[in-house]
């Protein structure tokens, strides 16, 4: 059966299939060539700026659409001004300078859905699930929401996994839209527009995919 789209966990772009992730590669090899893939990665652009980018990609590698993460994670993807001041005062000026040069992300501005054939898929990048202005805007125009994600600092934390699942179910029910989630070291889910979980799988490390239909 032809899936409508496949979601990879956060920071597993299509290119990494060449270098590892055997379970993903094995699943990918079974997909029809016309399959559409939702992936994300932290990418340094031609202007030298780092951005978290979601892509819709054809199985042949052609990029069909992309959007840049809007709601960034404080301290993980940018340093709030007050934090920078306090860190420098505490003697961490070198570390702040390194982060600002090498790790700081530039936010995007668009929350428009990306087209997959006749569907409109809003790609909610990881922690944007906790940004109501983002997921509400995505849901307004989308037939589905795809959520490539990661447990990040909370890997192995069952409490966080339950909280994230509840948040995704809330988004689906409140916005009346299905949500497909693939997480590194966390639950992979398909949630319908009523907020009910219709598929759940415990992700292996960087090796889970979720198929939305």
C-alpha positions in Angstrom: 0.0 0.0 0.0 1.3 3.5 -0.9 1.7 5.6 2.2 0.7 9.3 2.0 3.9 10.3 3.7 6.7 9.0 6.0 8.1 10.9 8.9 11.7 10.5 10.0 12.8 11.6 13.6 14.5 14.9 14.1 17.9 15.4 12.6 17.8 12.3 10.4 17.8 13.9 7.0 17.5 11.7 3.9 21.2 11.9 3.3 22.2 10.0 6.4 20.8 6.8 5.0 24.1 6.5 3.2 26.0 6.4 6.4 24.0 4.4 8.9 20.6 3.9 10.6 20.1 0.4 9.3 16.5 0.0 10.4 15.6 3.3 8.7 17.4 2.2 5.5 15.7 -1.2 5.6 12.3 0.4 5.9 13.1 3.0 3.3 14.1 0.3 0.8 10.7 -1.2 1.0 8.9 2.0 0.2 7.5 2.7 -3.3 9.7 5.2 -5.2 6.9 7.9 -5.2 6.8 8.0 -1.4 7.1 11.4 0.1 9.4 11.8 3.1 9.2 14.4 5.9 12.7 14.9 7.5 14.5 17.7 9.4 18.1 18.7 10.1 20.2 21.6 11.4 21.7 23.1 8.3 24.2 25.8 7.7 23.1 27.9 4.7 25.1 29.8 2.1 24.9 32.9 4.3 26.7 31.0 7.1 23.6 31.0 9.4 22.4 27.8 11.0 18.7 26.9 10.7 16.5 24.0 11.7 14.9 23.0 8.4 12.1 20.6 7.6 11.9 19.2 4.1 9.4 17.2 2.0 11.6 15.0 -0.1 10.8 12.5 -2.9 12.3 9.1 -2.6 14.8 10.0 -5.4 16.1 12.9 -3.2 14.3 15.7 -5.0 13.3 18.4 -2.4 9.7 19.3 -2.9 9.3 21.8 -0.1 10.9 23.2 3.0 10.3 25.4 6.0 12.5 26.8 8.7 11.7 26.3 12.4 10.1 29.4 13.9 9.9 28.7 17.7 13.5 28.0 18.8 14.6 26.3 22.0 16.2 28.7 24.5 19.8 27.7 25.4 19.5 24.8 22.9 19.1 26.9 19.7 19.6 30.4 20.9 20.8 32.2 24.1 18.4 34.7 25.7 20.0 38.1 26.2 19.7 37.9 30.0 21.3 34.5 30.0 24.2 35.8 27.9 24.8 38.6 30.4 24.7 36.3 33.4 26.9 33.7 31.7 29.5 36.3 30.8 29.5 37.8 34.3 30.1 34.3 35.7 33.2 33.9 33.5 31.7 32.0 30.6 32.4 34.6 27.9 34.4 32.1 25.7 31.5 29.6 25.8 28.9 32.2 25.0 31.0 33.4 22.0 31.4 29.8 20.8 27.7 29.2 21.0 26.9 32.4 19.2 29.3 31.6 16.4 28.7 27.8 15.9 25.4 26.8 17.4 23.0 29.7 17.4 20.1 29.2 15.0 18.2 31.7 12.9 14.4 31.5 13.2 12.1 31.2 10.2 8.9 33.1 9.7 6.6 30.9 7.7 4.1 28.4 9.1 2.5 27.6 5.8 1.9 23.9 5.1 3.9 22.0 2.5 2.2 20.2 -0.3 2.3 16.5 -0.7 0.4 15.6 -3.9 -3.1 16.8 -3.1 -2.5 17.0 0.7 -1.3 19.9 2.7 1.0 18.9 5.5 2.0 21.3 8.3 5.5 20.3 9.5 5.8 21.0 13.3 9.5 20.8 14.1 10.0 19.1 17.5 9.5 21.6 20.3 7.1 23.7 18.2 4.5 21.4 19.7 4.8 23.7 22.8 4.3 26.9 20.7 0.5 27.4 20.3 0.9 30.3 17.8 2.9 27.9 15.6 0.8 24.7 15.8 -2.5 26.7 15.5 -1.3 28.5 12.4 -0.1 25.2 10.9 -3.4 23.4 11.6 -5.5 26.1 10.0 -4.4 25.2 6.5 -3.3 21.6 6.9 -4.8 18.2 6.3 -2.2 16.6 8.6 0.6 17.7 10.9 3.9 15.9 10.7 6.2 16.2 13.8 9.8 15.1 13.4 11.0 15.2 17.0 13.6 14.2 19.6 13.5 13.6 23.3 16.7 15.7 23.5 17.6 16.5 27.1 14.8 14.2 28.3 15.9 10.9 26.7 14.8 8.0 28.8 12.3 10.1 30.8 9.0 8.3 30.8 7.3 11.2 32.4 8.3 13.6 29.6 7.3 11.0 27.0 3.8 10.8 28.5 3.6 14.6 28.6 4.6 15.0 25.0 2.0 12.4 23.9 -0.7 14.3 25.9 0.4 17.5 24.2 0.2 16.0 20.7 -3.2 14.5 21.5 -4.4 17.9 22.7 -3.2 19.6 19.5 -4.9 17.0 17.4 -8.2 17.2 19.3 -8.3 21.0 19.7 -7.3 21.7 16.1 -9.2 18.8 14.6 -6.2 17.6 12.6 -4.3 14.3 12.5 -0.7 14.3 13.8 2.1 11.9 12.9 5.1 11.9 15.3 8.5 10.3 14.9 10.9 10.8 17.9 14.5 9.9 18.5 14.4 7.8 21.7 10.7 8.4 22.2 7.3 7.2 21.2 6.3 7.2 17.5 2.6 8.0 17.2 -0.2 8.5 14.8 -3.0 10.5 16.4 -6.3 11.1 14.7 -8.3 14.3 14.6 -10.2 13.4 17.7 -7.0 13.1 19.7 -7.1 9.3 19.8 -3.8 7.3 19.4 -4.4 4.9 16.5 -0.8 3.7 16.3 2.1 3.8 18.8 5.6 2.3 18.6 8.5 2.7 20.9 11.3 4.2 18.9 14.8 2.7 18.7 17.6 5.2 18.8 17.4 7.2 15.6 15.7 4.3 13.7 11.9 4.8 13.8 9.6 6.0 11.1 6.0 6.8 11.2 3.7 6.5 8.3 0.7 8.8 7.9 -2.0 7.7 5.6 
